[in-house]
Amino acid sequence: MYTLFTSPGSCSFASHLALEEAGLPFALSRVNFAADAQRSPEYLKVNPKGRVPALATPRGILTETPAILAFLAQSHPETGLLPVADPFEFGQAQSFNLYLCATVHVAHAHKGRGTRWADDPAAIAEMRRKVPETMAACFGLIEREMLRGPWVLGEEFSACDVYLFALTRWLEGDGVKLSTLPRVEAHFARMMARPAVQRALAAEAAL
């Protein structure tokens, strides 16, 4: 049994959806960002980084989306979450997921988390202004070069798809029209048709 510490609308939805897609037993624990719960002493005992996701496992806590997805895939290879049997294919999947984590998520964070990098209000405003451009560039690369289709890794659905879906949900709010990215848009529609996605969205809405 796993417990996922999550916040609605955040990147932790990728881990939530991976658990749902894999049919693994889990519980959700909401971290209320509006109440600054991620910085509470109670949550900092769970994750000293003060962020989500955090996954409580029988062996301890794991953080960071790519690490959680890799752990679930390697712990439950029968689920097919990632191609763990082939080191090169697994490396390719990790390359995609780490791009989402280290580049795409950071580009998005410049909209609402500019104080992580600057104190000057003008600098923070400039970072926010650039978000539509940087997010469009990130997803443009995914559209052209990284989305093999119909799924990220080609013909087989994987945890790369749940992660991409979680971040694609941010695009319209970041000023990027999904219709400008036809392959990403088609991927989003395929994901929305999956029963696990509908279950996870409903569970998130109920938190």
C-alpha positions as CSV (number, residue, x, y, z in Angstrom):
1,M,0.0,0.0,0.0
2,Y,1.3,3.4,-1.0
3,T,0.3,6.9,0.2
4,L,0.8,9.7,-2.3
5,F,1.1,13.2,-0.9
6,T,-0.4,15.4,-3.6
7,S,-1.9,18.8,-4.5
8,P,-4.6,19.2,-7.1
9,G,-3.3,20.6,-10.4
10,S,0.3,20.0,-9.6
11,C,2.9,17.7,-11.2
12,S,2.0,15.1,-8.5
13,F,-0.9,14.2,-10.7
14,A,1.6,12.2,-12.9
15,S,2.4,9.9,-10.0
16,H,-1.3,9.7,-9.0
17,L,-2.2,8.7,-12.6
18,A,0.6,6.1,-12.8
19,L,-0.7,4.4,-9.6
20,E,-4.2,4.4,-11.1
21,E,-3.1,3.1,-14.5
22,A,-1.1,0.4,-12.9
23,G,-3.9,-0.7,-10.6
24,L,-1.8,-0.5,-7.5
25,P,-3.3,0.0,-4.0
26,F,-2.8,3.6,-2.8
27,A,-4.2,6.4,-0.8
28,L,-4.1,10.1,-1.4
29,S,-3.1,12.7,1.2
30,R,-3.8,16.3,0.1
31,V,-1.1,18.9,0.8
32,N,-3.1,22.2,0.8
33,F,-1.0,24.7,-0.9
34,A,-3.5,27.5,-0.3
35,A,-2.9,27.0,3.4
36,D,0.9,26.8,2.9
37,A,0.7,23.2,4.2
38,Q,3.8,22.2,2.2
39,R,5.8,24.3,4.6
40,S,4.2,23.0,7.8
41,P,6.4,21.2,10.3
42,E,4.2,18.0,9.8
43,Y,4.7,17.9,6.1
44,L,8.4,18.9,6.2
45,K,8.9,15.7,8.2
46,V,7.6,13.8,5.2
47,N,9.4,15.9,2.6
48,P,12.0,18.4,3.8
49,K,11.9,20.0,0.3
50,G,8.4,21.2,1.0
51,R,7.1,20.1,-2.4
52,V,4.9,17.4,-4.0
53,P,4.9,14.6,-4.9
54,A,6.1,12.5,-2.0
55,L,5.3,8.8,-2.0
56,A,5.3,6.8,1.2
57,T,6.4,3.3,0.5
58,P,7.0,0.3,2.8
59,R,10.7,1.2,2.7
60,G,10.4,5.0,3.2
61,I,9.6,8.2,1.4
62,L,10.4,8.9,-2.3
63,T,10.3,12.3,-3.9
64,E,10.6,13.7,-7.4
65,T,8.3,12.6,-10.2
66,P,10.9,10.8,-12.4
67,A,12.2,8.8,-9.4
68,I,8.7,7.8,-8.3
69,L,7.7,6.7,-11.8
70,A,10.9,4.7,-12.2
71,F,10.4,3.1,-8.7
72,L,6.8,2.1,-9.5
73,A,7.9,0.7,-12.9
74,Q,10.8,-1.3,-11.5
75,S,8.9,-2.5,-8.4
76,H,6.0,-3.7,-10.6
77,P,7.4,-4.6,-14.0
78,E,4.2,-6.5,-14.8
79,T,2.4,-3.2,-15.1
80,G,4.5,-2.1,-18.1
81,L,4.8,1.5,-16.8
82,L,8.3,1.8,-18.3
83,P,10.4,-0.5,-20.4
84,V,12.6,-1.6,-17.5
85,A,13.9,-4.8,-19.2
86,D,15.9,-2.9,-21.8
87,P,18.5,-0.5,-20.4
88,F,18.6,1.7,-23.5
89,E,14.8,1.9,-23.9
90,F,14.6,2.7,-20.1
91,G,17.2,5.3,-20.6
92,Q,15.2,6.9,-23.4
93,A,12.1,7.0,-21.2
94,Q,14.1,8.6,-18.4
95,S,15.5,11.1,-20.8
96,F,12.0,12.2,-21.7
97,N,10.8,12.3,-18.1
98,L,13.8,14.2,-16.9
99,Y,13.3,16.8,-19.7
100,L,9.8,17.3,-18.4
101,C,11.1,17.7,-14.8
102,A,14.2,19.7,-15.3
103,T,13.2,21.9,-18.3
104,V,9.5,22.1,-18.9
105,H,8.4,22.2,-15.2
106,V,11.0,24.9,-14.5
107,A,9.8,27.0,-17.5
108,H,6.3,26.8,-16.1
109,A,7.4,27.7,-12.6
110,H,8.7,31.0,-13.7
111,K,5.0,32.1,-13.9
112,G,4.1,31.6,-10.3
113,R,7.3,30.9,-8.5
114,G,9.6,33.7,-9.7
115,T,10.7,34.5,-6.2
116,R,12.7,31.3,-6.3
117,W,15.2,33.1,-8.6
118,A,14.8,36.8,-8.0
119,D,13.7,39.4,-5.5
120,D,13.3,42.4,-7.9
121,P,9.6,42.8,-8.9
122,A,10.6,43.8,-12.4
123,A,12.7,40.6,-12.8
124,I,9.9,38.5,-11.5
125,A,7.4,40.2,-13.9
126,E,9.8,39.6,-16.8
127,M,10.1,35.9,-16.0
128,R,6.3,35.7,-15.9
129,R,6.1,37.5,-19.3
130,K,8.4,35.0,-20.9
131,V,6.4,31.9,-19.8
132,P,4.2,31.6,-22.9
133,E,7.3,31.8,-25.1
134,T,9.4,29.3,-23.2
135,M,6.5,26.8,-22.7
136,A,5.7,27.0,-26.4
137,A,9.3,26.3,-27.2
138,C,9.4,23.3,-24.8
139,F,6.3,21.8,-26.2
140,G,7.3,22.6,-29.8
141,L,10.3,20.4,-29.3
142,I,8.1,17.7,-27.9
143,E,5.7,18.1,-30.8
144,R,8.4,17.9,-33.5
145,E,11.0,15.5,-32.0
146,M,10.0,13.7,-28.9
147,L,6.5,12.4,-29.2
148,R,6.9,9.3,-31.4
149,G,3.1,8.7,-31.5
150,P,0.5,7.6,-30.8
151,W,2.3,7.5,-27.4
152,V,5.5,9.1,-26.3
153,L,7.6,6.0,-26.8
154,G,5.8,4.9,-29.9
155,E,3.1,2.2,-29.9
156,E,3.2,1.3,-26.2
157,F,1.6,3.4,-23.5
158,S,4.0,4.2,-20.6
159,A,4.5,6.4,-17.6
160,C,6.0,9.0,-20.0
161,D,2.4,9.6,-21.2
162,V,1.0,10.2,-17.7
163,Y,3.8,12.7,-17.0
164,L,3.3,14.5,-20.4
165,F,-0.5,14.6,-19.7
166,A,0.0,16.2,-16.3
167,L,2.1,19.0,-17.7
168,T,0.0,19.5,-20.8
169,R,-2.9,20.4,-18.5
170,W,-0.9,23.6,-17.7
171,L,-0.5,24.9,-21.2
172,E,-3.7,27.0,-21.6
173,G,-3.0,28.6,-18.2
174,D,0.5,29.4,-19.4
175,G,-0.7,31.2,-22.5
176,V,-0.1,28.4,-25.0
177,K,-3.1,27.2,-27.1
178,L,-3.2,23.4,-27.3
179,S,-4.5,23.7,-30.9
180,T,-1.1,25.0,-32.0
181,L,0.4,21.6,-31.1
182,P,-1.7,19.1,-33.1
183,R,0.2,16.0,-32.1
184,V,0.3,17.0,-28.4
185,E,-3.4,17.9,-28.7
186,A,-4.2,14.4,-30.1
187,H,-2.2,12.8,-27.3
188,F,-4.1,14.8,-24.8
189,A,-7.4,13.6,-26.3
190,R,-6.3,10.0,-26.2
191,M,-5.4,10.4,-22.6
192,M,-8.7,12.0,-21.7
193,A,-10.4,8.9,-23.2
194,R,-8.7,6.5,-20.8
195,P,-10.8,5.3,-17.8
196,A,-7.9,5.6,-15.4
197,V,-7.6,9.3,-16.3
198,Q,-11.2,9.9,-15.6
199,R,-11.0,8.1,-12.3
200,A,-7.9,10.1,-11.3
201,L,-9.4,13.4,-12.3
202,A,-12.5,12.7,-10.3
203,A,-10.4,11.7,-7.3
204,E,-8.3,14.9,-7.5
205,A,-11.5,17.0,-7.8
206,A,-12.8,15.4,-4.6
207,L,-9.7,16.2,-2.5
